[in-house]
Amino acid sequence: MTAETMLMRVGLGALRSAAAPVIDHRFFGPVRASGYDRDGWLWESLELLDTPRGRVDLSFTAGLSGPGPEHRSQLDAIISRIGPLTRASASMVLTELARHLGCPPDDRLEWRGAHLTDREGEFGLEYSCGSWPASMIVVWFEQSRPVSVRLDD
């Protein structure tokens, strides 16, 4: 059994009981593995990344070596299209917020972060909203179209 196979089998349970390695990525800064799922290792950026659209929190689905050039390309594509992506997801977000809050929500969505997969058109965007500032709203995209909304408070 290879080391990679062994790590994949132990997954998050082993990472919780041991210090997960931190990689100092040349673009994303320090990132740490936080678990494994069927799609790969889950990595979290330990610092906010400065972008032309503000400081954002990032996470990644990647291999054992952490995020690669494909993740950076995916982030660049998201940054260049964040306005249209946000507008495309706004009605779905507002419907879910109205259902959760029981009233019409404030429609000011502010981009806070992304989950990058390196698979074209498949990613998650994180937002906050004036109606519920303490929450995190996650919109999952497939084929660059919003397909689901999750509210985390």
VOVEXSE-758900 format. One record per residue (C-alpha): x, y, z. Coordinates in steps of 0.2 Angstrom, whole numbers, padded with zeros to 4 digits, always signed. Layout:
BEGIN
XYZ;...
END
This chain:
BEGIN
+0000+0000+0000;+0007+0017-0005;+0009+0031+0007;-0004+0041-0003;-0017+0026-0002;-0014+0025+0017;-0017+0044+0019;-0033+0043+0009;-0039+0029+0020;-0036+0037+0036;-0043+0054+0030;-0049+0067+0042;-0049+0056+0058;-0030+0055+0057;-0028+0073+0053;-0038+0078+0069;-0027+0068+0080;-0010+0074+0073;-0003+0090+0067;-0008+0092+0049;+0007+0099+0038;+0007+0117+0032;+0013+0120+0015;+0019+0138+0011;+0012+0140-0006;+0020+0153-0017;+0004+0161-0022;-0009+0156-0009;+0002+0158+0006;+0001+0145+0020;-0012+0131+0017;-0016+0116+0028;-0024+0099+0024;-0040+0098+0034;-0047+0081+0028;-0051+0070+0013;-0067+0066+0004;-0071+0057-0012;-0065+0071-0023;-0048+0073-0015;-0039+0082+0000;-0048+0097+0007;-0035+0111+0010;-0038+0128+0019;-0029+0144+0017;-0023+0150+0034;-0023+0168+0028;-0034+0179+0018;-0028+0182+0001;-0028+0200-0006;-0036+0201-0023;-0042+0216-0034;-0059+0212-0027;-0054+0213-0009;-0047+0200+0004;-0055+0183+0002;-0054+0166+0011;-0050+0151+0001;-0051+0132+0002;-0047+0119-0011;-0050+0102-0016;-0033+0096-0022;-0020+0082-0021;-0007+0078-0008;+0004+0092-0014;-0009+0105-0011;-0017+0118-0024;-0009+0119-0041;-0008+0131-0056;-0026+0125-0061;-0032+0132-0044;-0024+0149-0047;-0031+0149-0065;-0049+0145-0058;-0047+0159-0045;-0042+0171-0059;-0057+0167-0069;-0068+0169-0054;-0061+0186-0050;-0063+0192-0068;-0082+0187-0068;-0087+0189-0049;-0100+0202-0054;-0109+0191-0066;-0107+0176-0055;-0115+0185-0040;-0129+0192-0051;-0132+0174-0057;-0134+0168-0040;-0143+0182-0032;-0161+0176-0034;-0157+0159-0028;-0148+0167-0012;-0162+0179-0009;-0176+0165-0010;-0166+0155+0002;-0163+0169+0014;-0182+0174+0014;-0187+0157+0018;-0174+0156+0032;-0177+0174+0039;-0196+0174+0036;-0195+0191+0028;-0188+0199+0012;-0169+0200+0014;-0157+0214+0011;-0150+0211-0007;-0132+0217-0004;-0121+0201-0006;-0103+0204-0003;-0090+0191-0009;-0080+0184+0005;-0071+0168-0002;-0071+0153-0014;-0069+0134-0014;-0058+0130-0029;-0059+0113-0037;-0048+0115-0052;-0062+0107-0062;-0069+0119-0075;-0085+0128-0070;-0086+0118-0053;-0083+0129-0038;-0091+0137-0023;-0092+0155-0019;-0095+0162-0001;-0105+0178+0002;-0111+0188+0017;-0127+0198+0017;-0133+0214+0025;-0149+0205+0032;-0139+0192+0041;-0121+0198+0043;-0115+0184+0054;-0119+0171+0042;-0109+0163+0028;-0119+0160+0012;-0111+0147+0000;-0117+0145-0018;-0111+0130-0027;-0108+0131-0046;-0108+0118-0059;-0104+0123-0077;-0102+0140-0070;-0120+0141-0066;-0127+0142-0048;-0135+0125-0043;-0137+0126-0024;-0136+0138-0009;-0131+0133+0009;-0133+0145+0024;-0120+0143+0038;-0123+0153+0054;
END
